[in-house]
Amino acid sequence: MWSALAPLSVWATIDIPWTAIGVVVGACAVLSVISSVVPAAFALPRRAVELAGRRE
């Protein structure tokens, strides 16, 4: 079957834009790290040294 259909088809090359895919993946990685680290930094409690300087 394959040999019968081979003369009727044309081999096509697939061109994948690896540079654009890499840029998009890199940008998504940077944004996801920033989006998770910044809120976590604000949510963490203050350091003990900063709290020790305050008077009650």
Beta strands, then each sheet from edge to edge (+ up, - down):
end
